[in-house]
Amino acid sequence: MKKLILFVVLCFVVPALASLGVRAAGSQPGSWRSADWSSAGLFPDADIDKPAALYVMAARTGGLKGALAVHSWIVTKAENERYTRYDKVGWGSPIRTNAYPADGRWYSNVPEILIELHGEDATRLIPKIEAAVKAYPFAERGDYTIWPGPNSNSFVSHVLRNVPELGITLPPEAVGRDFRPFGDFVTLSPDWHNLELSLGGYAGLAVGTLYGVELRLGGLVFGFDIAKPGIKLPGFGRIGV
């Protein structure tokens, strides 16, 4: 038992506290009202860039919470159309469409593009993305729980699982990505390359080509990537090649 406690402290508690310390030492907006939500200028102008496009985005959340978690969303653009952004949030309508600029900052934090597809590749997958968005089972008012989920990352993770052709998962600091209702303990990818065990998002384990090896506790992740060597630390995310 002592070794288990020591493992949890060293692999989960210490990195999380270190990330909180780094965050606290930095400068952050005082409130959502003072935060910058404007476009980060990452996407081409839709009026000029005509081909279809598809993006999965993530950005650090506000306040100290941002030391441990990111917010994620999905952006689609059919050929000759404008961008459509899908988020799940804790206020208003749970699944929001175009509530913010497609590549907007989140609480003043510049987002990261996790994946982008263009042209025929995007055109082929956009209908599947839209179908997965419509099929999300926690899309009503009141269906948002900041932790362990279902939250914004639970929503995007649902879409990614249902469109495996994207071939990605959310980063380890996407708290809530591993949420499953109790009773839904085991998730096996269609290609059998990724296995997830989840206790309602409170604890779990994942192994496979997308995850490497992940131990999950309280929404935090400690683990290793093998195919592309790296380590995953609570708060800091993935560090490696």
Backbone as a ProteinNet text record, in pm:
[ID]
protein_1_A
[PRIMARY]
MKKLILFVVLCFVVPALASLGVRAAGSQPGSWRSADWSSAGLFPDADIDKPAALYVMAARTGGLKGALAVHSWIVTKAENERYTRYDKVGWGSPIRTNAYPADGRWYSNVPEILIELHGEDATRLIPKIEAAVKAYPFAERGDYTIWPGPNSNSFVSHVLRNVPELGITLPPEAVGRDFRPFGDFVTLSPDWHNLELSLGGYAGLAVGTLYGVELRLGGLVFGFDIAKPGIKLPGFGRIGV
[TERTIARY]
82.4	0	86.3	195.6	284	344.6	382	439.5	336.3	210.9	104.5	82.6	79.3	61.7	178	300	417.6	410	364.8	350.7	250.9	137.2	34.5	87.6	157.7	211.9	313.4	406.2	513.8	464.3	372	331	209.8	130	9.7	11.4	34.6	22	134	258.1	371.5	365.9	347.4	337.5	220.1	106.8	-9.7	18.3	80.5	114.2	216.4	313	413.2	347.7	254.9	184.8	100.1	36.6	-40.6	49.5	169.9	263.4	307.1	336.2	375.4	261.8	140.8	24.7	1.7	13.3	-10.4	91.3	211.6	316.7	298.8	215.6	194.8	83.5	59.7	-44	-166.6	-282.8	-407.4	-516.3	-616.2	-728.3	-799.2	-848.4	-915.8	-1051.2	-1117.8	-1249.5	-1274.7	-1384.3	-1416.5	-1447.3	-1495.8	-1527.4	-1401.4	-1292.5	-1168.4	-1080.5	-1122.1	-1043.4	-1061	-963.6	-965.1	-1021.9	-1132.1	-1197.3	-1188.7	-1104.7	-1099.3	-1025.7	-1037	-967.5	-817	-754.5	-608.6	-539.7	-617.3	-559.1	-494.5	-543.2	-482.3	-539.6	-663.1	-729.8	-727.1	-724.6	-737.9	-877	-888	-1016.8	-1104.9	-1223.2	-1311.3	-1358.8	-1360.3	-1402.6	-1298	-1174.9	-1065.5	-1028.6	-1024.3	-986.7	-1112.8	-1136.9	-1263.6	-1274.7	-1166.2	-1180.2	-1235.9	-1293.5	-1343.5	-1228.1	-1261	-1158.5	-1220.5	-1136.8	-1179.1	-1066.8	-1101.8	-1002	-1053	-961.1	-986.6	-891.5	-947.6	-873.4	-873.3	-773.6	-769	-692.3	-735.4	-667.2	-682	-585.5	-591.3	-714.7	-773.8	-890	-845.5	-942.6	-911.1	-871.7	-806.4	-769.8	-675	-673.2	-585.4	-626.5	-753.7	-799	-717.1	-669.7	-590.1	-455.6	-413.6	-289.5	-303.7	-427.4	-450	-532.9	-600.7	-699.7	-702.4	-743.7	-770.8	-918.8	-965.8	-1099.5	-1080.2	-1161.5	-1146.8	-1275.4	-1260.9	-1377.4	-1345.9	-1448.3	-1437	-1483.7	-1413.7	-1449	-1457.8	-1566.3	-1580.8	-1606.7	-1571.4	-1602.6	-1624.6	-1749.4	-1777.3	-1720.5	-1702.3	-1646.6	-1731.4	-1663.9	-1728.1	-1819.1	-1806.4	-1888.3	-1799.9	-1864.8	-1792.8	-1765.1	-1683.8	-1650	-1769.4	-1781.9	-1881.3	-1808	-1828.1	-1758.5	-1857.6	-1818.1	-1900.2	-1826.5	-1891.5	-1839	-1946.5	-1904.1	-1993.8	-1946.3	-2038.7	-2004.1	-2100.1	-2067.9	-2147.7	-2255.3	-2273.9	-2376.6	-2455.7	-2582	-2664.5	-2689.5	-2705.1	-2726.5	-2600.2	-2608.7	-2487.2	-2400.4	-2461.7	-2384.7	-2406.8	-2302	-2315.3	-2249.9	-2314.6	-2265	-2229.2	-2103.4	-2053.9	-2075.8	-2059.5	-2069.4	-1944.3	-1834	-1705.6	-1640.8	-1540.9	-1467.2	-1411.1	-1408.1	-1366.7	-1229.3	-1136	-1001.1	-978.9	-1084.3	-1077.2	-992.1	-936.2	-867.3	-970	-921.1	-1008.5	-953.1	-1027.9	-977.3	-839	-822	-698.3	-589.2	-612	-510.5	-523.5	-412.4	-411.9	-430.7	-524.5	-548.1	-441.1	-440.1	-351.5	-436.2	-387.4	-453.8	-405.4	-495.6	-458.3	-451.7	-541.6	-538.8	-612.7	-570.6	-642.1	-642.3	-756.4	-772.7	-833	-798.5	-847.3	-891.4	-973.2	-1013.6	-1097.7	-1066.7	-1147.2	-1146.7	-1033.8	-1026.9	-1127.1	-1135.2	-1230.9	-1373.9	-1397.8	-1532.7	-1586.3	-1499.5	-1541.3	-1581.5	-1514.2	-1537.3	-1636.6	-1660.8	-1751	-1890	-1952.6	-2083	-2077.2	-1968.1	-1953.9	-1936.9	-1863.3	-1848.5	-1984.7	-2060.3	-2190.8	-2287.3	-2280.9	-2365.8	-2328.5	-2198.3	-2153.6	-2194	-2188	-2232.3	-2380	-2462.1	-2606.1	-2638.1	-2552.4	-2577.4	-2523.6	-2460.5	-2401.8	-2511.6	-2496.6	-2605.8	-2624.9	-2533.2	-2545.3	-2556.3	-2656.5	-2668.5	-2781.2	-2840.7	-2951.1	-2902	-2985.7	-2953.9	-2941.2	-2839.4	-2813.9	-2723.5	-2690.7	-2603.9	-2457	-2417.7	-2277.3	-2230.7	-2120.5	-2056.1	-1907.8	-1855.1	-1717.3	-1619.5	-1647.9	-1564.2	-1648.8	-1636.2	-1544.3	-1598.8	-1714	-1780.1	-1927	-2002.4	-1964.9	-1941.3	-1826.8	-1792.1	-1749.6	-1681.2	-1643.5	-1555.5	-1464.3	-1372.9	-1440.8	-1540.1	-1617.8	-1689.9	-1742.3	-1812.5	-1719.3	-1605.4	-1512.8	-1458	-1430.6	-1381.2	-1483.8	-1612.2	-1719.5	-1713.9	-1696.9	-1691	-1569.8	-1454.4	-1333	-1345.7	-1408.9	-1427.5	-1520.3	-1617	-1713.9	-1668.8	-1556.5	-1496	-1350.5	-1328	-1191.8	-1096.4	-1151.3	-1064.6	-974.8	-1014.2	-929.8	-798	-800.5	-677.8	-610.8	-688.6	-628.7	-713.5	-654.3	-726.4	-692.6	-771.7	-741.7	-616.6	-547.1	-426.1	-459.4	-361.1	-387.7	-441	-414.3	-465.7	-608.6	-673.8	-815.1	-900.3	-911.1	-985.1	-1129.5	-1176.9	-1312.1	-1317	-1204.4	-1204.6	-1231.7	-1202.4	-1220.8	-1353.2	-1442.7	-1571	-1653.6	-1707.9	-1809.1	-1912.9	-2039.7	-2138.9	-2102.3	-2134.8	-2109.5	-2185.2	-2118	-2171.9	-2110.4	-2056.3	-1987.4	-1837.7	-1793.6	-1659.2	-1550.2	-1583.8	-1482.9	-1515.3	-1415	-1429.6	-1314.7	-1349.8	-1250.3	-1270.4	-1163.7	-1174.6	-1211.9	-1276	-1318.6	-1205.1	-1084.2	-971.2	-901.1	-953.2	-899	-758.9	-720.3	-585.8	-580	-695.8	-698.3	-805.7	-764.9	-855.2	-857.5	-978.5	-994.5	-1081.8	-1039.2	-1118.7	-1148.1	-1274.5	-1311.1	-1410	-1384.8	-1478.2	-1544.7	-1631	-1705.8	-1622.5	-1498.6	-1410	-1330.5	-1357.7	-1284.4	-1148.8	-1141.6	-1016.2	-1026.3	-910.7	-914.8	-776.7	-777.1	-654.7	-678.2	-576.1	-584.7	-453.5	-463.3	-345.4	-378.2	-278.4	-301	-215.3	-238	-156.7	-180.9	-303.2	-332.6	-286.7	-295.2	-272.9	-137.1	-69.9	46	-5.1	48	-1.5	-37.1	-161.5	-207.3	-272.8	-233.1	-303.6	-379.7	-507.6	-593.9	-651.4	-639	-686.2	-739	-865.6	-924.8	-919.9	-921.3	-912.5	-770.6	-672.9	-532	-474	-368.7	-310.3	-160	-112.2	30.4	50.5	148.9	169.2	288.3	298.5	410.6	360.2	425.1	407.4	527.1	500.9	607.6	642.6	540.9	566.1	640.2	595	664.4	703.4	825.1	862.9	827.5	763.9	726.6	666.5	657.6	596.6	480.5	376.7	258.9	249.2	246.1	244.5	122.3	57.6	-56.7	-22.3	-107.5	-87.5	1.1	113.4	209.5	176.2	96.7	61.9	173.7	178.6	276.7	407.6	518.2	651.9	733.1	780.2	857.1	868.9	904.2	926.2	793.2
-120.7	0	126.5	125.3	242	269	162.2	179.8	237.1	193.8	246	394.2	431.6	572.7	655.5	603.3	675	692.2	587.7	595.1	703.8	706.9	807.5	947.4	963.8	1095.7	1141.4	1053.7	1091.8	1110.5	1025.6	1026.3	1114	1142.9	1223.1	1353.8	1344.8	1463.5	1563.8	1517.2	1609.2	1682.5	1612.7	1687.2	1784.2	1744.7	1833.5	1959.3	1944.6	2061.4	2149.6	2087.2	2165.4	2246.5	2185.4	2256.8	2370.3	2347	2453.1	2569.1	2536.3	2641.5	2725.6	2659.4	2731.9	2821.4	2769.3	2846.7	2967.4	2946.1	3054.8	3166.8	3132.1	3233	3315.7	3268.4	3339.5	3442.2	3510	3613.1	3556.9	3568.7	3518.2	3624.3	3620.3	3714.1	3700.5	3812.1	3809.4	3742.4	3742.1	3681.3	3654.1	3585.2	3557.2	3685.4	3785.8	3913	3982.5	3968.6	4035.7	3949.3	3824.8	3734.2	3767.9	3729.1	3749.1	3624	3640	3528.9	3544.1	3633.2	3664.9	3557	3565.7	3472.4	3479.5	3362.3	3355.7	3361.5	3371.4	3382.4	3255.3	3140.3	3013	2957.4	2994.8	2938.5	3036.2	2984.5	3071.8	3134.7	3247.5	3312.8	3221.3	3186.8	3094.5	3151.1	3282.3	3343.3	3325.8	3299.5	3283	3135.9	3064.1	2922.1	2838.1	2792.3	2728.8	2580.9	2500.2	2356.7	2327	2208.4	2163.7	2151.9	2166.2	2156.6	2099.8	2038.3	1977.5	1993.2	2041.9	2065	2010.6	1960.9	1934.2	2023.2	2100.8	2205.3	2183.3	2240.3	2237.7	2358.9	2413.3	2527.2	2516.6	2568.8	2569.3	2644.8	2596.5	2662.1	2778.8	2847.9	2967.9	2939.9	3037.4	3029.6	2915.7	2875.8	2766.2	2634	2623.5	2501.5	2473.8	2580.9	2565.8	2499.9	2487.8	2416.5	2267.3	2219.1	2075.2	2033.8	2129.9	2089.3	2180.3	2121.8	2196.3	2182.9	2276.4	2270	2236	2146.5	2105.7	2130.5	2142.9	2161.3	2112.5	2110.6	2059.6	2166.8	2179.4	2276.8	2204.1	2228.2	2173.9	2288.1	2264.7	2361.2	2284	2277.9	2215.6	2302.4	2242.5	2316.5	2439.6	2552.8	2680.9	2734.2	2680	2725.3	2789.1	2838.8	2900	2794.8	2831.3	2739.7	2718.9	2596.7	2563.6	2504.5	2566.6	2523	2457.8	2342.4	2270.1	2262.6	2311	2301	2244.3	2182.2	2157.4	2244	2319.3	2410.7	2391.2	2454.2	2437.7	2541.6	2629.2	2732.5	2737.3	2776.8	2784	2646.7	2642.5	2516.3	2431.3	2306.4	2225.8	2212	2180.6	2173.9	2305.4	2385	2516.9	2517	2586.5	2597.2	2741.9	2764.2	2897.6	3002.1	2959.9	3055.6	3142	3095.4	3165.9	3155.9	3239.9	3225	3083.4	3032.2	2893.7	2864.6	2959.3	2942.6	3040.2	3064.9	3164.8	3123	3221.9	3197.1	3150.7	3074.7	3028.5	3084.2	3173.8	3244	3303.3	3364.9	3431.3	3334.5	3204.9	3106.1	3068.6	3078.4	3043.9	2892.7	2849.2	2705.7	2635.5	2505.6	2418.4	2338.2	2323.1	2237.2	2094.1	2006.3	1867.7	1787	1817.5	1754.3	1844.7	1843.8	1917.1	1835.6	1834.1	1766.7	1865.2	1848.4	1940.5	1863.4	1929.9	1872.8	1747.5	1646.2	1524.5	1450.8	1453	1385.7	1447.1	1579.5	1646.9	1621.9	1631.9	1610.9	1473	1373.3	1236.2	1218.5	1290.8	1268.2	1364.9	1478.8	1577.1	1518.8	1443.4	1384.8	1292	1218.3	1130.6	1211.9	1322.8	1412	1465.5	1514.6	1573.9	1470.6	1347.2	1241	1208.9	1206.6	1179.2	1291.6	1416.5	1530.2	1514.6	1481.1	1467	1349	1247	1126.3	1135.2	1247.3	1257.5	1241.3	1148.8	1117.3	1216.5	1313.1	1408.8	1550.1	1572.6	1698.3	1787.7	1754.2	1834.5	1929.4	2028	2118	2036.3	2066.3	1991.3	1871.8	1840.7	1726	1765.1	1855	1897.6	1886.9	1817.7	1809.6	1835.2	1938.5	1979.1	1865.5	1784.1	1668.1	1564.5	1437.9	1379.6	1384.9	1441.1	1449	1412.3	1425.2	1462.5	1612.9	1649.3	1789.5	1811	1921.5	1952.7	1844.2	1792.2	1690.4	1554.2	1526.1	1403	1405.1	1523.1	1540.1	1515.8	1582.8	1566.9	1424.6	1366.8	1229.1	1132.9	1156.8	1076.3	1083.3	1202.9	1218.8	1145.1	1159.9	1094.8	942.9	889.2	743.8	695	778.7	738.7	770.5	839.4	863.2	817.3	686.1	635.7	665.4	702.1	735.4	855	937.8	1051.6	1005.4	892.1	833.1	910.3	987.5	1061.9	1045.9	1080.4	1095.7	1232.3	1279.8	1407.6	1395.2	1505.6	1500.4	1458.7	1408.3	1357.8	1462.4	1591.1	1695.3	1736.2	1663.1	1687.5	1614.1	1671.4	1608.9	1584.9	1463.4	1427.3	1344.5	1331.4	1253	1106	1058.7	918	891.6	991.9	970.8	865	773.6	679.5	666.3	646.4	619.7	491.7	485.3	362.7	247.5	137	22.7	8.4	119.3	118.5	111.6	-0.6	-10.6	-32.9	-98.2	-140.9	-82.9	-20.1	29.6	-25.4	-94.8	-151.6	-88.1	-33.8	32.2	-69.5	-23.9	-116.7	-201.3	-145.5	-222.1	-307.3	-302.6	-380.4	-335.2	-216.6	-168.1	-84.9	-51.8	33.3	-13.7	-32.2	-78.6	23.4	59.2	151.4	87.1	100.8	61.5	187.4	208	332	306.6	369.4	369.8	506.6	532.3	657	781.2	766.2	880.9	912.2	842.5	866.5	796.4	683.9	609.4	518.8	480.5	393.5	358.6	286.6	238.7	236.2	270	260.3	207.1	119.6	68.1	59.5	84.9	71.8	166.1	162.8	243.4	392.6	432.3	573.8	623.1	537.4	580.1	541.8	445.2	389.6	316.5	353	300.1	418.4	425	535.2	482.4	537.7	519.7	648.2	636.1	752.6	756	870.9	885.4	1026.8	1036.9	1167.4	1262.8	1209.7	1293.5	1322.9	1288.3	1309.4	1183.3	1201.9	1090.3	1083.2	963.4	933.1	815.6	827.3	716.7	735	643.4	642	615.5	676.3	641.4	557.8	454.4	364.1	385.6	389.7	407.7	538.4	645.2	774.7	806	772	777	908.4	896.1	1013.4	972.7	1068	1047.2	1144.4	1101.1	1184	1214.7	1343.5	1386.9	1473.8	1457.2	1541.8	1689.9	1764.1	1907.9	1943.8	1876.3	1908.7	1841.1	1735.7	1664.6	1574.9	1556.6	1466.3	1539.4	1477.7	1532.3	1425.8	1457	1358.7	1397.8	1301.4	1328	1332.7
0	0	0	75.4	78.7	-58.7	-129	-262.4	-358.9	-344.5	-429.8	-402.8	-276.6	-240.6	-293.5	-278.6	-328.4	-480.3	-549.1	-694.9	-734.6	-668.4	-698.7	-671.9	-561.4	-526.8	-630.8	-667	-758.8	-902.2	-944.9	-1085.9	-1114.2	-1012.4	-1034	-954.6	-825.4	-740	-766.5	-769.1	-786.5	-920.5	-1034.2	-1160.5	-1163.4	-1106.7	-1105.6	-1025.1	-909.7	-827.3	-896.9	-964.8	-1037.6	-1149.2	-1220.7	-1327.7	-1271.2	-1158.3	-1092.7	-1052.4	-1003.9	-965.5	-1083.6	-1195	-1316.3	-1362.6	-1358.3	-1401.7	-1311.7	-1181.2	-1086.4	-1102.4	-1145.6	-1161.6	-1288.1	-1379.5	-1505.3	-1495.1	-1605.4	-1612.7	-1682.7	-1617.7	-1672.1	-1662	-1750.3	-1740.3	-1606.5	-1554.6	-1425.7	-1430.2	-1546	-1560.4	-1707.8	-1736.6	-1876.4	-1952.3	-1880.6	-1946.5	-1997.7	-1924.7	-1964.7	-2054.8	-2078.6	-2162.6	-2310.5	-2388.9	-2533.9	-2600.5	-2673	-2741.4	-2893.3	-2940.2	-3082.9	-3162.3	-3294.1	-3382.9	-3361.3	-3358.8	-3346	-3481.9	-3588.8	-3722.3	-3773.4	-3728.3	-3767.6	-3897.7	-3931.2	-4048.2	-4165.1	-4287.3	-4404.2	-4408.9	-4474.8	-4495.7	-4580.9	-4528.2	-4599.8	-4732.6	-4745.6	-4872.2	-4981.8	-4939.9	-5036.5	-5052.6	-4940.2	-4940.5	-4961.1	-5081.1	-5116.9	-5080.5	-5084.8	-5059.2	-4920.1	-4906.4	-4776.8	-4677.5	-4548.5	-4443.9	-4316.8	-4236.8	-4111.1	-4010	-3890.4	-3785.9	-3652.3	-3570.8	-3429.3	-3350.8	-3256.8	-3188	-3036.8	-2969.8	-2823.6	-2774.1	-2660.4	-2598.1	-2447.7	-2376.3	-2230.8	-2182.2	-2073.9	-2015.9	-1928.2	-1868.3	-1792.1	-1648.2	-1585.6	-1444.6	-1413.5	-1286.7	-1245.5	-1308.3	-1345.1	-1411.9	-1537.1	-1601	-1721.3	-1697.7	-1572.4	-1542.6	-1567.8	-1562.4	-1571.9	-1692.4	-1756.4	-1855.8	-1977.2	-2089.3	-2211.8	-2246.1	-2328.1	-2388	-2535.2	-2588	-2727.7	-2805.2	-2937.9	-3023.5	-3164.4	-3247.8	-3384.5	-3481.5	-3592.7	-3696.6	-3830.6	-3902.8	-4037.7	-4136.2	-4260.7	-4367.1	-4496.6	-4539.9	-4668.5	-4780.7	-4895.9	-5009.4	-5041.5	-5056.9	-5090.6	-4979.8	-4858.4	-4745.6	-4639.6	-4533.9	-4423.4	-4316.3	-4217.1	-4108.7	-4015.8	-3965	-3863	-3743.6	-3627.9	-3506.7	-3410.8	-3354.6	-3257.7	-3124.1	-3018	-2881	-2790.2	-2683.5	-2570.7	-2455.5	-2397.2	-2288.4	-2172	-2059	-1938.7	-1920.7	-2019.6	-2007.9	-2138.1	-2128.5	-2248.2	-2307.4	-2437.4	-2506.9	-2499.8	-2454.3	-2434.9	-2559.6	-2675.3	-2799	-2872.5	-2879.6	-2940.6	-3078.6	-3170.1	-3307.2	-3336.9	-3371.8	-3409.2	-3299.6	-3175.1	-3064.5	-3054.5	-3112.5	-3107.7	-3245.6	-3272.9	-3398.9	-3411.9	-3532	-3553.8	-3494.8	-3508.4	-3452.6	-3338	-3262.4	-3156	-3037.9	-2971.7	-2845.1	-2742.2	-2643.4	-2535.9	-2405.3	-2343.9	-2224.8	-2252.4	-2367.2	-2411.7	-2455.8	-2446.2	-2483.3	-2630.9	-2703.6	-2846	-2861.4	-2946.1	-2960.7	-3043.1	-3030.1	-3108.2	-3206.2	-3327.3	-3425.3	-3402.3	-3358.6	-3332.7	-3461.5	-3553.7	-3685.4	-3782.9	-3907.7	-4011.9	-4140.1	-4205.2	-4333	-4432	-4559.5	-4661.3	-4785.1	-4865.7	-4993	-4978.8	-5060.3	-5063.7	-4930.1	-4859.3	-4729.3	-4632.2	-4629.8	-4542.3	-4588.2	-4717.4	-4771.8	-4735.5	-4738.7	-4709	-4563.1	-4472.3	-4329.8	-4266.8	-4327.7	-4266.6	-4238.4	-4330.1	-4296	-4174.9	-4159.5	-4043.6	-3915.9	-3924.3	-3809.6	-3768.3	-3863.7	-3833.7	-3777.1	-3826.4	-3772.9	-3628.8	-3598.9	-3462.1	-3367.9	-3415.4	-3334.1	-3299.2	-3397.5	-3374.6	-3283.6	-3284.6	-3205.7	-3063.9	-3028.1	-2894.4	-2789.2	-2694.8	-2601.5	-2487.4	-2472	-2361.2	-2417.2	-2499.9	-2573.9	-2523.7	-2408.6	-2356.6	-2247.7	-2215.9	-2105	-1976.7	-1899.1	-1776.7	-1796.3	-1921.7	-1950.2	-1951.1	-1863.6	-1857.1	-1713	-1693.9	-1562.6	-1584	-1519.4	-1545.4	-1518.8	-1417.8	-1386.4	-1316.7	-1352.3	-1452.1	-1594.8	-1614.9	-1743.8	-1726.8	-1833.9	-1970.3	-1985.4	-2040.9	-2061.4	-2207.5	-2233.1	-2371.9	-2432.6	-2353.3	-2405.8	-2421.7	-2337	-2354.1	-2488.2	-2524.1	-2651.8	-2770.4	-2772.2	-2884.7	-2889.4	-2773.4	-2769.5	-2828.5	-2799.9	-2859.2	-3011.6	-3065	-3210.4	-3267.4	-3203.2	-3253.5	-3251	-3147	-3140.7	-3251.7	-3289.4	-3390.7	-3533.2	-3544.9	-3676.5	-3667.4	-3656	-3633.2	-3748.2	-3865	-3978.3	-3948.4	-3851.5	-3814.1	-3752.8	-3685.1	-3633.5	-3522.2	-3444.2	-3333.3	-3208.1	-3096.3	-2971.3	-2914.5	-2821.4	-2757.8	-2672.2	-2647.4	-2564.4	-2421.7	-2347.6	-2212.7	-2116.8	-2143	-2053.9	-2087.7	-2177.9	-2209.2	-2106	-1987.6	-1877.7	-1921.4	-1902.9	-1943.3	-2069.9	-2138	-2263	-2236	-2113.7	-2080.4	-2010.4	-2005.9	-1938.6	-2010	-1932	-1978.2	-1866.9	-1901.1	-1796.3	-1722.4	-1593.2	-1518.3	-1583.5	-1597.1	-1668.9	-1806.4	-1857.6	-1987	-1958.8	-1906	-1850.9	-1955.5	-2065.2	-2162.4	-2299.8	-2363	-2499.6	-2583.2	-2690.2	-2781.3	-2918.5	-2975.3	-3105.3	-3213	-3322.7	-3428	-3485.1	-3488.6	-3543.3	-3437.8	-3313.6	-3201.9	-3162.1	-3200.7	-3170	-3042.7	-2984.4	-2865.6	-2769	-2644.4	-2539.3	-2426.5	-2382.6	-2270.5	-2163.2	-2039.2	-1923.4	-1843.4	-1806.8	-1739.6	-1627.1	-1513.8	-1401.4	-1395.8	-1493.5	-1496.1	-1513.2	-1561	-1575.2	-1449.5	-1340.4	-1215.4	-1216.2	-1281.7	-1292.6	-1414	-1466.6	-1582.7	-1634	-1744.1	-1807.7	-1957.9	-2034.4	-2180	-2235	-2333.2	-2402.6	-2550.9	-2635.2	-2778.1	-2859.5	-2990.5	-3081	-3064.1	-3028.8	-3008.1	-2871.9	-2771.3	-2633.6	-2577.3	-2637.9	-2570.1	-2447.4	-2332.1	-2204.9	-2116.5	-2072	-1987.4	-1861.2	-1748.2	-1622	-1595.3	-1564.2	-1548.9	-1408.6	-1344.3	-1207.3	-1187.2	-1154.3	-1126.6	-1244.1	-1365.2	-1484	-1528.7	-1447.7	-1481.9	-1545.7	-1622.9	-1697.6	-1674	-1644.5	-1643.6	-1737.9	-1827.1	-1918.7	-2009.8	-2105.6	-2199.7	-2340.8	-2437.5	-2577.9	-2620.1	-2694.9	-2737	-2883.8	-2971.8	-3115	-3142	-3077.6	-3082.4	-2939	-2898.3	-2757.4	-2688.8	-2574.4	-2497.3	-2364.7	-2273.3	-2143.4	-2128.2	-2057.8	-2035.2	-1886.5	-1854.7	-1715.5	-1689	-1573.2	-1539.4	-1551	-1619	-1634.8	-1751.3	-1765.1	-1870.9	-2003.3	-1998.1	-2120	-2168.3	-2298.1	-2356.8	-2382.5	-2340.3	-2362.8	-2435.5	-2554.4	-2630.2	-2775.1	-2858.8	-3001.4	-3074.4
[MASK]
+++++++++++++++++++++++++++++++++++++++++++++++++++++++++++++++++++++++++++++++++++++++++++++++++++++++++++++++++++++++++++++++++++++++++++++++++++++++++++++++++++++++++++++++++++++++++++++++++++++++++++++++++++++++++++++++++++++++++++++++++

